[in-house]
């Protein structure tokens, strides 16, 4: 009996909405910031949990990791709905890409990385920590979980990097050419934070401070939205927020801060 068959899937079937390139922002971030985890292991196994009604984003993630990190990366797409697994099977390219039935228990696999996007959004907030704990317990040593959400076209996104010790960073990301205001990112916060965007909560203070910095950087709009965003993030850092990474990532419309937020 296979590992996937021995483990009963934990969780519920997601709505399944997906689009090509919807997760490109988090994929590119994974290539840039989590490559060392894949390069350091003998078995570069990655799980895409809850890939949806079609496997397009799982295919894209495997391709981006293979091109940007190491060509022998293995990706397993997991879905609770057996019909989705069966529908994805024809696009599998073993051993690099396979699909199986599984949930938060990760089907008995021990991946180095897990991407779980737009999965927890439909759960109650009080269920999130248990889901994180279950997924993190299944990781290979030194592994990490990236859990987050995005809009239908991937223009607004946010995610948490989580390891065996819990959440480590929060990243906000946007397509700058369509961004009206950083306040729009509040609609796509991870489930653990979306109901906490209220006065007195750290995430509310972060988004408010970023939005204020964006408004203050309005003169830089003359040079394009990228320069305005970089100036806003620089201003946020200069005001005391512990902004991580460098302008190379900021220029892509990203902001990463440590967790827990101050």
C-alpha positions as CSV (number, residue, x, y, z in Angstrom):
1,X,0.0,0.0,0.0
2,X,1.4,3.4,-0.9
3,X,2.0,6.2,1.6
4,X,-0.8,8.2,0.0
5,X,-3.3,5.3,0.4
6,X,-2.4,4.8,4.1
7,X,-3.2,8.4,5.1
8,X,-6.8,9.7,5.1
9,X,-6.9,13.2,3.7
10,X,-7.5,16.0,6.2
11,X,-9.5,19.0,5.2
12,X,-12.3,19.9,2.9
13,X,-12.5,20.3,-0.9
14,X,-11.7,23.9,-2.0
15,X,-13.7,25.9,-4.5
16,X,-11.0,25.0,-7.0
17,X,-10.7,28.4,-8.7
18,X,-7.4,28.8,-10.6
19,X,-5.9,30.6,-13.5
20,X,-2.6,30.4,-15.4
21,X,0.1,32.5,-13.8
22,X,-2.1,33.2,-10.8
23,X,0.7,32.2,-8.4
24,X,3.7,33.5,-10.3
25,X,4.6,36.1,-7.6
26,X,4.9,33.5,-4.8
27,X,6.6,31.1,-7.2
28,X,9.3,33.6,-8.1
29,X,9.7,34.5,-4.5
30,X,10.2,30.8,-3.6
31,X,12.9,30.5,-6.3
32,X,14.7,33.5,-5.0
33,X,14.4,32.9,-1.2
34,X,14.0,29.2,-0.6
35,X,16.5,27.8,-3.1
36,X,18.9,26.9,-0.4
37,X,16.5,24.5,1.2
38,X,16.2,22.6,-2.1
39,X,19.8,22.7,-2.9
40,X,20.8,21.3,0.5
41,X,18.7,18.1,0.3
42,X,19.2,14.8,-1.4
43,X,15.5,14.7,-2.2
44,X,14.2,18.0,-3.5
45,X,10.5,17.2,-3.0
46,X,7.9,19.9,-3.1
47,X,4.1,19.7,-2.5
48,X,1.5,21.9,-4.0
49,X,-1.5,21.5,-1.7
50,X,-4.9,22.2,-3.1
51,X,-4.0,23.1,-6.7
52,X,-7.6,23.4,-7.7
53,X,-9.9,22.3,-10.5
54,X,-7.0,22.3,-13.0
55,X,-3.3,21.6,-12.3
56,X,-1.9,24.5,-14.2
57,X,-0.3,26.3,-11.2
58,X,1.3,23.0,-10.1
59,X,2.8,22.6,-13.5
60,X,4.1,26.2,-13.4
61,X,5.6,25.8,-10.0
62,X,7.5,22.7,-10.9
63,X,8.8,24.4,-14.1
64,X,9.9,27.5,-12.3
65,X,11.8,25.6,-9.6
66,X,13.4,23.3,-12.2
67,X,14.6,26.2,-14.2
68,X,15.6,28.5,-11.3
69,X,16.9,26.1,-8.6
70,X,17.6,22.5,-9.7
71,X,16.2,20.5,-12.6
72,X,15.7,17.3,-10.6
73,X,13.1,18.9,-8.3
74,X,10.1,16.7,-7.7
75,X,6.6,18.1,-7.3
76,X,3.5,16.3,-6.0
77,X,0.2,18.1,-6.4
78,X,-2.3,17.1,-3.7
79,X,-6.0,17.4,-3.8
80,X,-8.8,15.9,-1.6
81,X,-11.2,15.6,-4.5
82,X,-10.3,12.3,-6.4
83,X,-11.9,13.7,-9.5
84,X,-9.4,16.5,-9.7
85,X,-6.5,14.1,-9.2
86,X,-7.8,11.9,-12.0
87,X,-8.2,14.9,-14.3
88,X,-4.6,16.1,-13.6
89,X,-3.0,12.7,-14.2
90,X,-2.6,13.1,-18.0
91,X,-0.3,16.2,-17.6
92,X,2.0,14.4,-15.1
93,X,5.6,13.9,-16.2
94,X,7.1,11.3,-13.8
95,X,9.4,11.5,-11.9
96,X,9.3,15.3,-11.9
97,X,5.5,15.9,-11.6
98,X,2.8,13.6,-10.1
99,X,-0.6,14.1,-8.5
100,X,-2.2,12.3,-5.6
101,X,-5.0,12.5,-3.1
102,X,-4.1,14.3,0.1
103,X,-4.8,17.1,2.5
104,X,-3.1,18.8,5.5
105,X,-1.4,15.5,6.4
106,X,0.4,15.8,3.0
107,X,-0.4,12.2,2.1
108,X,2.5,10.8,4.2
109,X,5.1,12.7,2.2
110,X,8.1,14.5,3.7
111,X,8.6,17.5,1.4
112,X,11.2,20.3,1.7
113,X,8.7,22.9,0.6
114,X,4.9,23.1,0.7
115,X,2.9,25.8,-1.1
116,X,-0.7,26.0,0.2
117,X,-2.3,28.9,-1.5
118,X,-6.0,30.0,-1.4
119,X,-6.6,26.8,0.7
120,X,-7.3,28.1,4.2
121,X,-9.3,31.1,3.1
122,X,-12.5,29.1,3.4
123,X,-11.8,27.9,6.9
124,X,-12.6,29.5,10.2
125,X,-9.7,31.5,11.7
126,X,-9.6,29.3,14.7
127,X,-8.8,26.3,12.5
128,X,-5.7,27.9,10.9
129,X,-3.1,27.2,13.6
130,X,-4.0,23.5,13.7
131,X,-3.7,23.3,9.9
132,X,-0.3,24.9,10.1
133,X,0.8,22.5,12.8
134,X,-0.3,19.5,10.9
135,X,1.5,20.5,7.7
136,X,4.6,21.6,9.5
137,X,4.9,18.3,11.3
138,X,5.0,16.5,8.0
139,X,7.9,18.6,6.6
140,X,11.4,17.2,6.1
141,X,14.0,18.5,8.5
142,X,14.7,22.2,7.6
143,X,11.6,22.3,5.5
144,X,9.1,25.2,5.1
145,X,5.5,25.9,4.4
146,X,4.3,28.9,2.4
147,X,0.7,29.7,3.1
148,X,-1.2,32.6,1.7
149,X,-3.8,33.9,-0.7
150,X,-4.2,36.1,-3.8
151,X,-6.8,37.5,-6.1
152,X,-8.1,35.7,-9.1
153,X,-5.4,37.1,-11.5
154,X,-2.5,37.1,-9.0
155,X,-2.2,40.9,-8.9
156,X,-2.5,41.1,-5.1
157,X,-1.0,38.5,-2.8
158,X,0.3,37.8,0.6
159,X,1.9,34.8,2.3
160,X,3.5,33.6,5.4
161,X,6.7,31.5,5.6
162,X,6.3,28.9,8.3
163,X,8.7,26.3,9.6
164,X,8.8,23.9,12.5
165,X,8.9,26.8,15.0
166,X,5.9,28.6,13.5
167,X,5.5,31.6,11.2
168,X,8.8,33.5,10.4
169,X,7.9,36.2,7.8
170,X,5.0,37.9,6.2
171,X,5.2,39.0,2.5
172,X,2.9,41.4,0.7
173,X,3.1,41.5,-3.1
174,X,1.4,43.5,-5.8
175,X,1.4,44.1,-9.5
176,X,2.5,47.7,-9.3
177,X,1.2,48.9,-12.6
178,X,-2.4,48.1,-11.4
179,X,-2.0,49.0,-7.8
180,X,-4.1,52.0,-6.7
181,X,-3.1,51.9,-3.0
182,X,-1.3,49.4,-0.7
183,X,-4.6,49.4,1.3
184,X,-5.9,47.1,-1.4
185,X,-3.7,44.3,-0.1
186,X,-5.8,44.1,3.1
187,X,-8.4,42.2,1.0
188,X,-5.9,39.4,0.3
189,X,-4.3,38.9,3.7
190,X,-3.8,35.3,4.8
191,X,-6.7,33.8,6.8
192,X,-4.9,34.2,10.1
193,X,-4.7,38.0,9.5
194,X,-7.6,39.1,7.3
195,X,-10.0,39.6,10.2
196,X,-7.4,41.3,12.2
197,X,-7.1,44.3,9.9
198,X,-8.7,46.6,12.6
199,X,-7.3,49.4,14.7
200,X,-5.0,48.1,17.5
201,X,-3.8,45.1,15.5
202,X,-0.2,45.0,14.2
203,X,-1.2,44.1,10.7
204,X,-3.5,47.1,10.5
205,X,-0.7,49.3,11.7
206,X,1.6,47.9,9.0
207,X,-0.8,48.4,6.1
208,X,-1.7,51.9,7.4
209,X,2.0,52.8,7.6
210,X,2.7,51.4,4.1
211,X,-0.2,53.3,2.7
212,X,1.0,56.5,4.4
213,X,4.5,55.9,2.9
214,X,2.9,55.3,-0.5
215,X,1.0,58.6,-0.3
216,X,4.2,60.4,0.8
217,X,6.0,58.9,-2.2
218,X,3.5,60.3,-4.7
219,X,6.1,62.7,-6.3
220,X,8.1,59.6,-7.3
221,X,5.1,58.4,-9.5
222,X,6.6,60.6,-12.2
223,X,9.3,57.9,-12.5
224,X,6.8,55.0,-12.5
225,X,5.0,52.9,-9.9
226,X,8.1,50.8,-9.3
227,X,10.1,53.8,-8.1
228,X,7.2,55.0,-6.0
229,X,6.9,51.6,-4.3
230,X,10.7,51.4,-3.6
231,X,10.5,54.9,-2.1
232,X,7.5,53.9,0.0
233,X,9.2,50.8,1.3
234,X,12.3,52.7,2.0
235,X,10.3,55.3,3.9
236,X,8.5,52.5,5.9
237,X,11.9,51.1,6.9
238,X,13.3,54.5,7.8
239,X,10.2,55.0,10.1
240,X,11.3,52.0,12.1
241,X,9.5,49.0,10.6
242,X,11.8,46.0,10.3
243,X,11.7,45.6,6.6
244,X,13.7,42.6,5.2
245,X,15.3,41.9,1.8
246,X,16.7,44.6,-0.4
247,X,15.6,46.9,-3.2
248,X,16.0,44.1,-5.7
249,X,12.9,42.4,-4.2
250,X,11.1,45.7,-3.4
251,X,11.3,46.6,-7.1
252,X,9.2,43.5,-7.8
253,X,6.4,44.9,-5.7
254,X,7.2,43.0,-2.6
255,X,7.4,43.8,1.1
256,X,8.7,41.2,3.6
257,X,8.7,41.8,7.4
258,X,9.5,39.4,10.3
259,X,6.8,37.6,12.2
260,X,5.5,38.3,14.7
261,X,4.8,41.9,13.7
262,X,5.9,44.5,16.3
